[in-house]
Amino acid sequence: MMNGIIKKKTDKGFGFIKSEGQEKDLFFHSNSVVGTTFDQLNEGDNVTFEAEDSPKGKNAVNVQRA
């Protein structure tokens, strides 16, 4: 599991996580949130997640509030 902070969250059901050691912020979709709902997460929240490769770069999956 990796650690990060929610940097940006949109009203369209996705957001971005800033994580040390990653050059770019990681995209995450509301379907990737576990243990809580996407709406309950806020910018600045600490989260844990797993990184997964996608055609557009790395995505965060299994996103959980830390």
N, CA, C, O and CB atoms as a CASP TS submission, in Angstrom:
PFRMAT TS
TARGET T0000
AUTHOR 0000-0000-0000
METHOD Language model
MODEL 1
PARENT N/A
ATOM      1  N   MET     1       0.845  -1.187   0.000  1.00  0.00           N
ATOM      2  CA  MET     1       0.000   0.000   0.000  1.00  0.00           C
ATOM      3  C   MET     1       0.885   1.243   0.000  1.00  0.00           C
ATOM      4  O   MET     1       1.961   1.269   0.598  1.00  0.00           O
ATOM      5  CB  MET     1      -0.959   0.002   1.224  1.00  0.00           C
ATOM      6  N   MET     2       0.405   2.250  -0.677  1.00  0.00           N
ATOM      7  CA  MET     2       1.105   3.530  -0.736  1.00  0.00           C
ATOM      8  C   MET     2       0.297   4.564   0.046  1.00  0.00           C
ATOM      9  O   MET     2      -0.887   4.365   0.319  1.00  0.00           O
ATOM     10  CB  MET     2       1.321   3.989  -2.217  1.00  0.00           C
ATOM     11  N   ASN     3       0.944   5.658   0.398  1.00  0.00           N
ATOM     12  CA  ASN     3       0.286   6.741   1.124  1.00  0.00           C
ATOM     13  C   ASN     3       0.275   7.993   0.269  1.00  0.00           C
ATOM     14  O   ASN     3       1.172   8.218  -0.543  1.00  0.00           O
ATOM     15  CB  ASN     3       0.987   7.012   2.472  1.00  0.00           C
ATOM     16  N   GLY     4      -0.753   8.806   0.465  1.00  0.00           N
ATOM     17  CA  GLY     4      -0.830  10.062  -0.260  1.00  0.00           C
ATOM     18  C   GLY     4      -1.879  10.978   0.341  1.00  0.00           C
ATOM     19  O   GLY     4      -2.504  10.665   1.355  1.00  0.00           O
ATOM     20  N   ILE     5      -2.053  12.114  -0.310  1.00  0.00           N
ATOM     21  CA  ILE     5      -3.019  13.121   0.120  1.00  0.00           C
ATOM     22  C   ILE     5      -3.889  13.472  -1.080  1.00  0.00           C
ATOM     23  O   ILE     5      -3.384  13.659  -2.187  1.00  0.00           O
ATOM     24  CB  ILE     5      -2.306  14.397   0.701  1.00  0.00           C
ATOM     25  N   ILE     6      -5.185  13.561  -0.859  1.00  0.00           N
ATOM     26  CA  ILE     6      -6.074  13.967  -1.939  1.00  0.00           C
ATOM     27  C   ILE     6      -5.777  15.422  -2.280  1.00  0.00           C
ATOM     28  O   ILE     6      -5.971  16.321  -1.461  1.00  0.00           O
ATOM     29  CB  ILE     6      -7.575  13.774  -1.544  1.00  0.00           C
ATOM     30  N   LYS     7      -5.308  15.634  -3.496  1.00  0.00           N
ATOM     31  CA  LYS     7      -4.913  16.972  -3.932  1.00  0.00           C
ATOM     32  C   LYS     7      -6.086  17.711  -4.565  1.00  0.00           C
ATOM     33  O   LYS     7      -6.273  18.906  -4.337  1.00  0.00           O
ATOM     34  CB  LYS     7      -3.749  16.890  -4.922  1.00  0.00           C
ATOM     35  N   LYS     8      -6.868  16.997  -5.355  1.00  0.00           N
ATOM     36  CA  LYS     8      -8.000  17.618  -6.036  1.00  0.00           C
ATOM     37  C   LYS     8      -9.101  16.588  -6.192  1.00  0.00           C
ATOM     38  O   LYS     8      -8.841  15.416  -6.463  1.00  0.00           O
ATOM     39  CB  LYS     8      -7.583  18.193  -7.417  1.00  0.00           C
ATOM     40  N   LYS     9     -10.329  17.037  -6.017  1.00  0.00           N
ATOM     41  CA  LYS     9     -11.494  16.172  -6.168  1.00  0.00           C
ATOM     42  C   LYS     9     -12.531  16.943  -6.969  1.00  0.00           C
ATOM     43  O   LYS     9     -12.793  18.109  -6.675  1.00  0.00           O
ATOM     44  CB  LYS     9     -12.068  15.717  -4.775  1.00  0.00           C
ATOM     45  N   THR    10     -13.125  16.312  -7.975  1.00  0.00           N
ATOM     46  CA  THR    10     -14.098  16.994  -8.822  1.00  0.00           C
ATOM     47  C   THR    10     -15.510  16.532  -8.493  1.00  0.00           C
ATOM     48  O   THR    10     -15.704  15.535  -7.797  1.00  0.00           O
ATOM     49  CB  THR    10     -13.791  16.748 -10.303  1.00  0.00           C
ATOM     50  N   ASP    11     -16.485  17.262  -8.997  1.00  0.00           N
ATOM     51  CA  ASP    11     -17.879  16.849  -8.826  1.00  0.00           C
ATOM     52  C   ASP    11     -18.292  15.858  -9.915  1.00  0.00           C
ATOM     53  O   ASP    11     -19.465  15.499 -10.020  1.00  0.00           O
ATOM     54  CB  ASP    11     -18.808  18.076  -8.845  1.00  0.00           C
ATOM     55  N   LYS    12     -17.329  15.420 -10.721  1.00  0.00           N
ATOM     56  CA  LYS    12     -17.605  14.465 -11.795  1.00  0.00           C
ATOM     57  C   LYS    12     -17.218  13.043 -11.415  1.00  0.00           C
ATOM     58  O   LYS    12     -17.250  12.146 -12.257  1.00  0.00           O
ATOM     59  CB  LYS    12     -16.870  14.873 -13.054  1.00  0.00           C
ATOM     60  N   GLY    13     -16.850  12.827 -10.145  1.00  0.00           N
ATOM     61  CA  GLY    13     -16.577  11.474  -9.681  1.00  0.00           C
ATOM     62  C   GLY    13     -15.146  11.003  -9.828  1.00  0.00           C
ATOM     63  O   GLY    13     -14.894   9.799  -9.876  1.00  0.00           O
ATOM     64  N   PHE    14     -14.210  11.926  -9.901  1.00  0.00           N
ATOM     65  CA  PHE    14     -12.808  11.520  -9.925  1.00  0.00           C
ATOM     66  C   PHE    14     -11.963  12.583  -9.236  1.00  0.00           C
ATOM     67  O   PHE    14     -12.431  13.684  -8.942  1.00  0.00           O
ATOM     68  CB  PHE    14     -12.320  11.290 -11.378  1.00  0.00           C
ATOM     69  N   GLY    15     -10.703  12.223  -8.987  1.00  0.00           N
ATOM     70  CA  GLY    15      -9.803  13.161  -8.332  1.00  0.00           C
ATOM     71  C   GLY    15      -8.363  12.750  -8.556  1.00  0.00           C
ATOM     72  O   GLY    15      -8.066  11.855  -9.347  1.00  0.00           O
ATOM     73  N   PHE    16      -7.463  13.435  -7.829  1.00  0.00           N
ATOM     74  CA  PHE    16      -6.034  13.184  -7.964  1.00  0.00           C
ATOM     75  C   PHE    16      -5.389  13.117  -6.589  1.00  0.00           C
ATOM     76  O   PHE    16      -5.752  13.862  -5.678  1.00  0.00           O
ATOM     77  CB  PHE    16      -5.365  14.272  -8.823  1.00  0.00           C
ATOM     78  N   ILE    17      -4.425  12.209  -6.456  1.00  0.00           N
ATOM     79  CA  ILE    17      -3.720  11.992  -5.197  1.00  0.00           C
ATOM     80  C   ILE    17      -2.251  12.346  -5.389  1.00  0.00           C
ATOM     81  O   ILE    17      -1.619  11.911  -6.352  1.00  0.00           O
ATOM     82  CB  ILE    17      -3.880  10.521  -4.708  1.00  0.00           C
ATOM     83  N   LYS    18      -1.718  13.130  -4.474  1.00  0.00           N
ATOM     84  CA  LYS    18      -0.286  13.457  -4.445  1.00  0.00           C
ATOM     85  C   LYS    18       0.393  12.436  -3.545  1.00  0.00           C
ATOM     86  O   LYS    18      -0.018  12.238  -2.402  1.00  0.00           O
ATOM     87  CB  LYS    18      -0.027  14.934  -3.935  1.00  0.00           C
ATOM     88  N   SER    19       1.432  11.790  -4.063  1.00  0.00           N
ATOM     89  CA  SER    19       2.137  10.772  -3.296  1.00  0.00           C
ATOM     90  C   SER    19       3.636  10.972  -3.448  1.00  0.00           C
ATOM     91  O   SER    19       4.134  11.172  -4.556  1.00  0.00           O
ATOM     92  CB  SER    19       1.726   9.355  -3.750  1.00  0.00           C
ATOM     93  N   GLU    20       4.358  10.918  -2.327  1.00  0.00           N
ATOM     94  CA  GLU    20       5.816  11.040  -2.386  1.00  0.00           C
ATOM     95  C   GLU    20       6.384   9.909  -3.222  1.00  0.00           C
ATOM     96  O   GLU    20       5.911   8.774  -3.167  1.00  0.00           O
ATOM     97  CB  GLU    20       6.434  11.030  -0.968  1.00  0.00           C
ATOM     98  N   GLY    21       7.397  10.235  -3.988  1.00  0.00           N
ATOM     99  CA  GLY    21       8.027   9.227  -4.824  1.00  0.00           C
ATOM    100  C   GLY    21       7.381   9.096  -6.193  1.00  0.00           C
ATOM    101  O   GLY    21       7.898   8.380  -7.051  1.00  0.00           O
ATOM    102  N   GLN    22       6.274   9.766  -6.411  1.00  0.00           N
ATOM    103  CA  GLN    22       5.601   9.746  -7.711  1.00  0.00           C
ATOM    104  C   GLN    22       5.789  11.102  -8.373  1.00  0.00           C
ATOM    105  O   GLN    22       5.524  12.142  -7.769  1.00  0.00           O
ATOM    106  CB  GLN    22       4.083   9.403  -7.561  1.00  0.00           C
ATOM    107  N   GLU    23       6.245  11.082  -9.607  1.00  0.00           N
ATOM    108  CA  GLU    23       6.479  12.326 -10.329  1.00  0.00           C
ATOM    109  C   GLU    23       5.177  13.085 -10.571  1.00  0.00           C
ATOM    110  O   GLU    23       5.113  14.301 -10.393  1.00  0.00           O
ATOM    111  CB  GLU    23       7.171  12.041 -11.655  1.00  0.00           C
ATOM    112  N   LYS    24       4.147  12.355 -10.977  1.00  0.00           N
ATOM    113  CA  LYS    24       2.858  12.973 -11.285  1.00  0.00           C
ATOM    114  C   LYS    24       1.822  12.544 -10.259  1.00  0.00           C
ATOM    115  O   LYS    24       1.954  11.501  -9.618  1.00  0.00           O
ATOM    116  CB  LYS    24       2.393  12.598 -12.711  1.00  0.00           C
ATOM    117  N   ASP    25       0.787  13.369 -10.113  1.00  0.00           N
ATOM    118  CA  ASP    25      -0.332  12.996  -9.257  1.00  0.00           C
ATOM    119  C   ASP    25      -1.040  11.800  -9.877  1.00  0.00           C
ATOM    120  O   ASP    25      -1.080  11.660 -11.100  1.00  0.00           O
ATOM    121  CB  ASP    25      -1.315  14.189  -9.062  1.00  0.00           C
ATOM    122  N   LEU    26      -1.598  10.939  -9.031  1.00  0.00           N
ATOM    123  CA  LEU    26      -2.286   9.754  -9.513  1.00  0.00           C
ATOM    124  C   LEU    26      -3.784  10.013  -9.604  1.00  0.00           C
ATOM    125  O   LEU    26      -4.394  10.535  -8.670  1.00  0.00           O
ATOM    126  CB  LEU    26      -2.001   8.556  -8.599  1.00  0.00           C
ATOM    127  N   PHE    27      -4.365   9.645 -10.732  1.00  0.00           N
ATOM    128  CA  PHE    27      -5.797   9.744 -10.963  1.00  0.00           C
ATOM    129  C   PHE    27      -6.506   8.670 -10.147  1.00  0.00           C
ATOM    130  O   PHE    27      -5.999   7.555 -10.021  1.00  0.00           O
ATOM    131  CB  PHE    27      -6.131   9.604 -12.474  1.00  0.00           C
ATOM    132  N   PHE    28      -7.674   8.992  -9.590  1.00  0.00           N
ATOM    133  CA  PHE    28      -8.520   7.951  -9.011  1.00  0.00           C
ATOM    134  C   PHE    28      -9.973   8.242  -9.336  1.00  0.00           C
ATOM    135  O   PHE    28     -10.380   9.400  -9.438  1.00  0.00           O
ATOM    136  CB  PHE    28      -8.313   7.853  -7.480  1.00  0.00           C
ATOM    137  N   HIS    29     -10.753   7.180  -9.499  1.00  0.00           N
ATOM    138  CA  HIS    29     -12.173   7.271  -9.830  1.00  0.00           C
ATOM    139  C   HIS    29     -12.984   6.911  -8.597  1.00  0.00           C
ATOM    140  O   HIS    29     -12.514   6.178  -7.727  1.00  0.00           O
ATOM    141  CB  HIS    29     -12.538   6.340 -11.024  1.00  0.00           C
ATOM    142  N   SER    30     -14.195   7.425  -8.526  1.00  0.00           N
ATOM    143  CA  SER    30     -15.055   7.152  -7.366  1.00  0.00           C
ATOM    144  C   SER    30     -15.265   5.654  -7.156  1.00  0.00           C
ATOM    145  O   SER    30     -15.470   5.219  -6.023  1.00  0.00           O
ATOM    146  CB  SER    30     -16.407   7.842  -7.538  1.00  0.00           C
ATOM    147  N   ASN    31     -15.218   4.857  -8.225  1.00  0.00           N
ATOM    148  CA  ASN    31     -15.381   3.400  -8.099  1.00  0.00           C
ATOM    149  C   ASN    31     -14.194   2.747  -7.404  1.00  0.00           C
ATOM    150  O   ASN    31     -14.283   1.591  -6.990  1.00  0.00           O
ATOM    151  CB  ASN    31     -15.572   2.773  -9.473  1.00  0.00           C
ATOM    152  N   SER    32     -13.080   3.474  -7.268  1.00  0.00           N
ATOM    153  CA  SER    32     -11.866   2.927  -6.656  1.00  0.00           C
ATOM    154  C   SER    32     -11.795   3.163  -5.154  1.00  0.00           C
ATOM    155  O   SER    32     -10.834   2.751  -4.505  1.00  0.00           O
ATOM    156  CB  SER    32     -10.652   3.526  -7.309  1.00  0.00           C
ATOM    157  N   VAL    33     -12.810   3.827  -4.593  1.00  0.00           N
ATOM    158  CA  VAL    33     -12.821   4.150  -3.161  1.00  0.00           C
ATOM    159  C   VAL    33     -13.443   2.988  -2.397  1.00  0.00           C
ATOM    160  O   VAL    33     -14.502   2.489  -2.778  1.00  0.00           O
ATOM    161  CB  VAL    33     -13.604   5.475  -2.885  1.00  0.00           C
ATOM    162  N   VAL    34     -12.786   2.551  -1.313  1.00  0.00           N
ATOM    163  CA  VAL    34     -13.314   1.474  -0.471  1.00  0.00           C
ATOM    164  C   VAL    34     -13.360   1.927   0.985  1.00  0.00           C
ATOM    165  O   VAL    34     -12.543   2.743   1.411  1.00  0.00           O
ATOM    166  CB  VAL    34     -12.452   0.191  -0.612  1.00  0.00           C
ATOM    167  N   GLY    35     -14.308   1.403   1.741  1.00  0.00           N
ATOM    168  CA  GLY    35     -14.397   1.692   3.167  1.00  0.00           C
ATOM    169  C   GLY    35     -15.108   2.987   3.502  1.00  0.00           C
ATOM    170  O   GLY    35     -15.398   3.248   4.670  1.00  0.00           O
ATOM    171  N   THR    36     -15.393   3.795   2.508  1.00  0.00           N
ATOM    172  CA  THR    36     -16.118   5.054   2.669  1.00  0.00           C
ATOM    173  C   THR    36     -16.688   5.399   1.297  1.00  0.00           C
ATOM    174  O   THR    36     -16.538   4.619   0.357  1.00  0.00           O
ATOM    175  CB  THR    36     -15.183   6.217   3.230  1.00  0.00           C
ATOM    176  N   THR    37     -17.328   6.533   1.169  1.00  0.00           N
ATOM    177  CA  THR    37     -17.821   6.936  -0.144  1.00  0.00           C
ATOM    178  C   THR    37     -16.951   8.050  -0.701  1.00  0.00           C
ATOM    179  O   THR    37     -16.264   8.748   0.044  1.00  0.00           O
ATOM    180  CB  THR    37     -19.294   7.388  -0.064  1.00  0.00           C
ATOM    181  N   PHE    38     -16.987   8.208  -1.993  1.00  0.00           N
ATOM    182  CA  PHE    38     -16.241   9.278  -2.658  1.00  0.00           C
ATOM    183  C   PHE    38     -16.635  10.633  -2.082  1.00  0.00           C
ATOM    184  O   PHE    38     -15.779  11.491  -1.865  1.00  0.00           O
ATOM    185  CB  PHE    38     -16.489   9.252  -4.180  1.00  0.00           C
ATOM    186  N   ASP    39     -17.925  10.825  -1.835  1.00  0.00           N
ATOM    187  CA  ASP    39     -18.419  12.107  -1.319  1.00  0.00           C
ATOM    188  C   ASP    39     -17.899  12.427   0.077  1.00  0.00           C
ATOM    189  O   ASP    39     -17.842  13.597   0.455  1.00  0.00           O
ATOM    190  CB  ASP    39     -19.928  12.106  -1.302  1.00  0.00           C
ATOM    191  N   GLN    40     -17.520  11.411   0.852  1.00  0.00           N
ATOM    192  CA  GLN    40     -17.028  11.640   2.209  1.00  0.00           C
ATOM    193  C   GLN    40     -15.541  11.997   2.240  1.00  0.00           C
ATOM    194  O   GLN    40     -15.030  12.425   3.275  1.00  0.00           O
ATOM    195  CB  GLN    40     -17.275  10.409   3.060  1.00  0.00           C
ATOM    196  N   LEU    41     -14.849  11.826   1.122  1.00  0.00           N
ATOM    197  CA  LEU    41     -13.442  12.209   1.046  1.00  0.00           C
ATOM    198  C   LEU    41     -13.339  13.691   0.714  1.00  0.00           C
ATOM    199  O   LEU    41     -14.167  14.227  -0.022  1.00  0.00           O
ATOM    200  CB  LEU    41     -12.689  11.357  -0.009  1.00  0.00           C
ATOM    201  N   ASN    42     -12.321  14.349   1.260  1.00  0.00           N
ATOM    202  CA  ASN    42     -12.114  15.776   1.030  1.00  0.00           C
ATOM    203  C   ASN    42     -10.678  16.044   0.606  1.00  0.00           C
ATOM    204  O   ASN    42      -9.775  15.267   0.917  1.00  0.00           O
ATOM    205  CB  ASN    42     -12.457  16.583   2.291  1.00  0.00           C
ATOM    206  N   GLU    43     -10.475  17.141  -0.101  1.00  0.00           N
ATOM    207  CA  GLU    43      -9.124  17.551  -0.449  1.00  0.00           C
ATOM    208  C   GLU    43      -8.329  17.735   0.837  1.00  0.00           C
ATOM    209  O   GLU    43      -8.813  18.347   1.789  1.00  0.00           O
ATOM    210  CB  GLU    43      -9.131  18.857  -1.297  1.00  0.00           C
ATOM    211  N   GLY    44      -7.111  17.206   0.862  1.00  0.00           N
ATOM    212  CA  GLY    44      -6.266  17.277   2.045  1.00  0.00           C
ATOM    213  C   GLY    44      -6.327  16.036   2.918  1.00  0.00           C
ATOM    214  O   GLY    44      -5.506  15.884   3.822  1.00  0.00           O
ATOM    215  N   ASP    45      -7.294  15.134   2.668  1.00  0.00           N
ATOM    216  CA  ASP    45      -7.382  13.896   3.449  1.00  0.00           C
ATOM    217  C   ASP    45      -6.195  12.990   3.136  1.00  0.00           C
ATOM    218  O   ASP    45      -5.770  12.889   1.985  1.00  0.00           O
ATOM    219  CB  ASP    45      -8.711  13.159   3.159  1.00  0.00           C
ATOM    220  N   ASN    46      -5.662  12.332   4.166  1.00  0.00           N
ATOM    221  CA  ASN    46      -4.634  11.309   3.988  1.00  0.00           C
ATOM    222  C   ASN    46      -5.313  10.015   3.579  1.00  0.00           C
ATOM    223  O   ASN    46      -6.331   9.629   4.152  1.00  0.00           O
ATOM    224  CB  ASN    46      -3.792  11.112   5.288  1.00  0.00           C
ATOM    225  N   VAL    47      -4.745   9.348   2.585  1.00  0.00           N
ATOM    226  CA  VAL    47      -5.313   8.101   2.093  1.00  0.00           C
ATOM    227  C   VAL    47      -4.208   7.069   1.867  1.00  0.00           C
ATOM    228  O   VAL    47      -3.033   7.409   1.730  1.00  0.00           O
ATOM    229  CB  VAL    47      -6.102   8.342   0.791  1.00  0.00           C
ATOM    230  N   THR    48      -4.617   5.811   1.833  1.00  0.00           N
ATOM    231  CA  THR    48      -3.746   4.732   1.387  1.00  0.00           C
ATOM    232  C   THR    48      -4.360   4.185   0.106  1.00  0.00           C
ATOM    233  O   THR    48      -5.568   4.293  -0.105  1.00  0.00           O
ATOM    234  CB  THR    48      -3.583   3.605   2.490  1.00  0.00           C
ATOM    235  N   PHE    49      -3.530   3.600  -0.745  1.00  0.00           N
ATOM    236  CA  PHE    49      -4.013   3.117  -2.036  1.00  0.00           C
ATOM    237  C   PHE    49      -2.974   2.201  -2.660  1.00  0.00           C
ATOM    238  O   PHE    49      -1.854   2.078  -2.164  1.00  0.00           O
ATOM    239  CB  PHE    49      -4.336   4.296  -2.982  1.00  0.00           C
ATOM    240  N   GLU    50      -3.356   1.569  -3.742  1.00  0.00           N
ATOM    241  CA  GLU    50      -2.440   0.789  -4.562  1.00  0.00           C
ATOM    242  C   GLU    50      -2.347   1.473  -5.919  1.00  0.00           C
ATOM    243  O   GLU    50      -3.339   2.006  -6.416  1.00  0.00           O
ATOM    244  CB  GLU    50      -2.914  -0.704  -4.700  1.00  0.00           C
ATOM    245  N   ALA    51      -1.173   1.460  -6.516  1.00  0.00           N
ATOM    246  CA  ALA    51      -0.976   2.056  -7.841  1.00  0.00           C
ATOM    247  C   ALA    51      -1.114   0.970  -8.903  1.00  0.00           C
ATOM    248  O   ALA    51      -0.632  -0.151  -8.737  1.00  0.00           O
ATOM    249  CB  ALA    51       0.418   2.753  -7.943  1.00  0.00           C
ATOM    250  N   GLU    52      -1.778   1.327  -9.988  1.00  0.00           N
ATOM    251  CA  GLU    52      -2.029   0.392 -11.079  1.00  0.00           C
ATOM    252  C   GLU    52      -1.705   1.095 -12.393  1.00  0.00           C
ATOM    253  O   GLU    52      -2.091   2.247 -12.595  1.00  0.00           O
ATOM    254  CB  GLU    52      -3.511  -0.120 -11.062  1.00  0.00           C
ATOM    255  N   ASP    53      -1.006   0.415 -13.275  1.00  0.00           N
ATOM    256  CA  ASP    53      -0.677   1.002 -14.576  1.00  0.00           C
ATOM    257  C   ASP    53      -1.909   1.044 -15.465  1.00  0.00           C
ATOM    258  O   ASP    53      -2.725   0.122 -15.464  1.00  0.00           O
ATOM    259  CB  ASP    53       0.447   0.208 -15.263  1.00  0.00           C
ATOM    260  N   SER    54      -2.033   2.125 -16.221  1.00  0.00           N
ATOM    261  CA  SER    54      -3.102   2.261 -17.208  1.00  0.00           C
ATOM    262  C   SER    54      -2.491   2.868 -18.464  1.00  0.00           C
ATOM    263  O   SER    54      -1.348   3.324 -18.428  1.00  0.00           O
ATOM    264  CB  SER    54      -4.290   3.143 -16.663  1.00  0.00           C
ATOM    265  N   PRO    55      -3.219   2.885 -19.567  1.00  0.00           N
ATOM    266  CA  PRO    55      -2.669   3.477 -20.794  1.00  0.00           C
ATOM    267  C   PRO    55      -2.274   4.951 -20.634  1.00  0.00           C
ATOM    268  O   PRO    55      -1.415   5.439 -21.369  1.00  0.00           O
ATOM    269  CB  PRO    55      -3.680   3.351 -21.914  1.00  0.00           C
ATOM    270  N   LYS    56      -2.884   5.658 -19.690  1.00  0.00           N
ATOM    271  CA  LYS    56      -2.592   7.081 -19.495  1.00  0.00           C
ATOM    272  C   LYS    56      -1.644   7.339 -18.327  1.00  0.00           C
ATOM    273  O   LYS    56      -1.450   8.492 -17.943  1.00  0.00           O
ATOM    274  CB  LYS    56      -3.877   7.842 -19.272  1.00  0.00           C
ATOM    275  N   GLY    57      -1.055   6.302 -17.759  1.00  0.00           N
ATOM    276  CA  GLY    57      -0.160   6.458 -16.614  1.00  0.00           C
ATOM    277  C   GLY    57      -0.649   5.637 -15.442  1.00  0.00           C
ATOM    278  O   GLY    57      -1.426   4.698 -15.614  1.00  0.00           O
ATOM    279  N   LYS    58      -0.197   5.989 -14.251  1.00  0.00           N
ATOM    280  CA  LYS    58      -0.597   5.239 -13.056  1.00  0.00           C
ATOM    281  C   LYS    58      -1.902   5.780 -12.488  1.00  0.00           C
ATOM    282  O   LYS    58      -2.124   6.990 -12.443  1.00  0.00           O
ATOM    283  CB  LYS    58       0.507   5.298 -11.988  1.00  0.00           C
ATOM    284  N   ASN    59      -2.758   4.863 -12.058  1.00  0.00           N
ATOM    285  CA  ASN    59      -4.004   5.192 -11.377  1.00  0.00           C
ATOM    286  C   ASN    59      -3.935   4.669  -9.954  1.00  0.00           C
ATOM    287  O   ASN    59      -3.236   3.694  -9.679  1.00  0.00           O
ATOM    288  CB  ASN    59      -5.230   4.601 -12.127  1.00  0.00           C
ATOM    289  N   ALA    60      -4.657   5.312  -9.053  1.00  0.00           N
ATOM    290  CA  ALA    60      -4.785   4.831  -7.682  1.00  0.00           C
ATOM    291  C   ALA    60      -6.060   3.998  -7.587  1.00  0.00           C
ATOM    292  O   ALA    60      -7.125   4.430  -8.030  1.00  0.00           O
ATOM    293  CB  ALA    60      -4.807   6.020  -6.659  1.00  0.00           C
ATOM    294  N   VAL    61      -5.948   2.809  -7.012  1.00  0.00           N
ATOM    295  CA  VAL    61      -7.097   1.933  -6.791  1.00  0.00           C
ATOM    296  C   VAL    61      -7.115   1.519  -5.324  1.00  0.00           C
ATOM    297  O   VAL    61      -6.120   1.682  -4.618  1.00  0.00           O
ATOM    298  CB  VAL    61      -7.045   0.678  -7.727  1.00  0.00           C
ATOM    299  N   ASN    62      -8.236   0.987  -4.870  1.00  0.00           N
ATOM    300  CA  ASN    62      -8.406   0.601  -3.466  1.00  0.00           C
ATOM    301  C   ASN    62      -8.060   1.772  -2.544  1.00  0.00           C
ATOM    302  O   ASN    62      -7.330   1.613  -1.566  1.00  0.00           O
ATOM    303  CB  ASN    62      -7.525  -0.625  -3.128  1.00  0.00           C
ATOM    304  N   VAL    63      -8.593   2.939  -2.871  1.00  0.00           N
ATOM    305  CA  VAL    63      -8.328   4.165  -2.116  1.00  0.00           C
ATOM    306  C   VAL    63      -9.116   4.134  -0.812  1.00  0.00           C
ATOM    307  O   VAL    63     -10.336   3.967  -0.823  1.00  0.00           O
ATOM    308  CB  VAL    63      -8.696   5.428  -2.950  1.00  0.00           C
ATOM    309  N   GLN    64      -8.417   4.294   0.313  1.00  0.00           N
ATOM    310  CA  GLN    64      -9.038   4.280   1.642  1.00  0.00           C
ATOM    311  C   GLN    64      -8.528   5.450   2.461  1.00  0.00           C
ATOM    312  O   GLN    64      -7.372   5.854   2.331  1.00  0.00           O
ATOM    313  CB  GLN    64      -8.754   2.947   2.372  1.00  0.00           C
ATOM    314  N   ARG    65      -9.395   5.992   3.307  1.00  0.00           N
ATOM    315  CA  ARG    65      -8.956   7.048   4.228  1.00  0.00           C
ATOM    316  C   ARG    65      -7.953   6.428   5.192  1.00  0.00           C
ATOM    317  O   ARG    65      -8.182   5.338   5.716  1.00  0.00           O
ATOM    318  CB  ARG    65     -10.175   7.690   5.006  1.00  0.00           C
ATOM    319  N   ALA    66      -6.844   7.119   5.425  1.00  0.00           N
ATOM    320  CA  ALA    66      -5.787   6.599   6.309  1.00  0.00           C
ATOM    321  C   ALA    66      -6.123   6.864   7.767  1.00  0.00           C
ATOM    322  O   ALA    66      -5.352   6.499   8.654  1.00  0.00           O
ATOM    323  CB  ALA    66      -4.427   7.230   5.961  1.00  0.00           C
TER
END
